[in-house]
Amino acid sequence: MRILTLLRREQRTPMTVLPNPISTWHQIVRTRDLSVLDNLLADDVVFHSPVVHTPQRGRELTRMYLTAAMQVLNGDAFHYLRELVNERDAMLEFETVLDGITINGIDLIRWDEHGRIIDFKVMVRPLKAINVLHQKMAQNLSSPL
């Protein structure tokens, strides 16, 4: 009955097809082409780093952190293990190897009604992984991107 009700509601009010930010994100990760990142990020996006205490606000800072993370983490071993996606949120679990340490992490992504990412949070485990990631990210962010 509930499925039928949802179908009827969909038929009465045409749904606007939103851009799919998760497909776009997967394309960026797969191709390592960051040129579409600016279009994917909202102006006031907030980035939460696993190693920086305060949230980083705005497209410029978020692009800087995501670009560095892509360079540090997105090697041949990087892959997504699973994802949970709903209307405006996604949880993408990833795994990679950095300096012989297996890193397990999660990208929590939220987007607005225009399909632009408004919140991007990265969590990483275990502690050894956080330490090596912190070191590599600091090196990467201190050099010109």
JORA-V408324 format. One line per field, one symbol per residue. phi: phi as a letter, one per 40 degrees, with the letter a starting at -180 (. if undefined). psi: psi as a letter, one per 30 degrees, with the letter a starting at -180 (. if undefined). burial: I if it has 24 or more other ideal C-beta (glycine too) atoms within 12 Angstrom, else O. A space follows every 50 residues. Layout:
phi->???
psi->???
burial->???
This chain:
phi->.cccccccccccbcccccdccccccdcccccfcccccdccccdbdbbbcc bbccccbhccccdcccccccccccccccaccaabbbdbbabbcbaabbfg bcbbabbbbbbcccgccbabbbbbacddcccccdccccccccccc
psi->eeeeeeeeeeeejkkkjlljfeeeeeeeeefgjgfgeeffklegkkkjkf fkekkkkleeeeeeeeeeeeeeeiaffklkelkkkaeglkjjklklkjhg kkkklkkjkklafggkkfkjkkkklaeeeeeeeeeeeeeefflk.
burial->OOOOOOOOOOOOOOOOOOOOIIOIIIOIIOOOOIOIIOOIIIOOIIIIII IIOOOIOOIOIIIIIIIIIIOIIIOOOIOIOOOOOOOOOIOIOIIIOIOO OOIIIIIIIIIOOOIIIIIIIIOIOOOOIIOIIIOIIOOIIOOOO
